[in-house]
Amino acid sequence: LDSYEKSIKAAQERRRKVIIESKLYTYDKLSQLYGGAEGQALLDAVTAEHTLIGKLTDSGMSYADIEGLVDSSDGADSKSGDDADSDSADDEFVGQTSFFGDDSYKD
């Protein structure tokens, strides 16, 4: 009976370690997506994006509609003749992730 208890405790400890490693991996990936933000800054960035997407979907937009906004704004920025204004606006959101496209992470 004692060996079973030890086996159960060992299995629970292995499970706990796997969960912690998984959380650390997820945190690291999110931090990378948000330009290296950590701690409260990372939480604030994720929360802000989640809130914005929630407001857009609550107003009746589908995820496809939101993705279309991302695509159209990328096209509008590249067609714009005034790059200085679009660059300064983009600087505010450097490192912010998007759930809809990979292009926003290119340097």
C-alpha positions in Angstrom: 0.0 0.0 0.0 2.9 2.4 0.8 4.5 1.8 -2.6 1.1 2.7 -4.3 1.0 5.9 -2.4 4.5 6.8 -3.4 3.7 6.0 -7.0 0.7 8.2 -6.9 2.6 11.0 -5.4 5.4 10.6 -7.9 2.9 10.7 -10.8 1.2 13.8 -9.3 4.6 15.5 -9.1 5.4 14.7 -12.7 2.0 16.0 -13.7 2.6 19.2 -11.8 6.0 19.7 -13.5 4.5 19.1 -17.0 1.8 21.7 -16.3 4.3 24.3 -15.1 6.6 23.7 -18.1 3.5 24.1 -20.4 2.5 27.3 -18.7 6.1 28.7 -19.0 6.3 27.7 -22.7 2.9 29.4 -23.4 4.0 32.6 -21.5 7.3 32.7 -23.4 5.5 32.4 -26.8 3.0 35.1 -25.9 5.9 37.3 -24.7 7.6 36.9 -28.0 4.4 37.7 -30.0 4.0 40.9 -28.0 7.5 42.2 -28.6 9.1 40.8 -25.4 6.5 42.3 -23.1 6.5 40.6 -19.7 4.4 40.6 -16.5 1.7 43.3 -16.2 2.6 44.8 -19.6 2.0 41.4 -21.3 -1.3 40.9 -19.4 -2.4 44.5 -20.4 -1.6 43.9 -24.1 -3.4 40.6 -24.3 -6.4 42.0 -22.3 -6.6 45.1 -24.6 -6.6 43.0 -27.8 -9.1 40.5 -26.3 -11.4 43.4 -25.3 -11.2 45.0 -28.7 -12.0 41.8 -30.5 -14.9 41.3 -28.1 -16.3 44.7 -28.8 -16.0 44.1 -32.6 -17.8 40.7 -32.4 -20.4 42.1 -30.0 -21.2 44.8 -32.6 -22.0 42.1 -35.1 -18.7 41.6 -36.8 -17.6 38.0 -37.6 -14.0 36.9 -37.2 -13.8 36.9 -41.0 -15.0 40.6 -41.0 -12.3 41.5 -38.5 -9.7 39.6 -40.5 -10.8 41.7 -43.5 -10.1 44.9 -41.6 -6.6 43.7 -40.9 -6.1 42.8 -44.6 -7.6 46.1 -45.9 -5.6 48.2 -43.4 -2.4 46.5 -44.6 -3.2 47.2 -48.2 -4.2 50.8 -47.3 -0.9 51.4 -45.5 1.1 50.1 -48.5 -0.9 52.3 -50.9 -0.6 55.4 -48.8 1.7 58.1 -50.0 2.4 59.5 -46.5 4.5 56.8 -44.9 5.6 59.1 -42.0 2.1 59.2 -40.6 1.5 55.5 -40.9 4.9 54.7 -39.4 4.2 56.8 -36.3 0.8 55.2 -35.8 2.3 51.7 -36.3 5.0 52.5 -33.7 2.4 52.7 -31.0 1.5 49.0 -31.6 4.9 47.5 -32.2 5.0 44.0 -30.8 1.2 43.7 -30.5 0.0 40.4 -31.8 -3.0 39.7 -34.0 -5.0 36.6 -34.1 -5.5 36.8 -37.8 -2.2 37.3 -39.7 1.5 36.6 -39.5 2.6 39.7 -41.4 2.3 42.0 -38.4 5.3 40.3 -36.8 7.8 40.9 -39.6 10.5 43.4 -38.8 
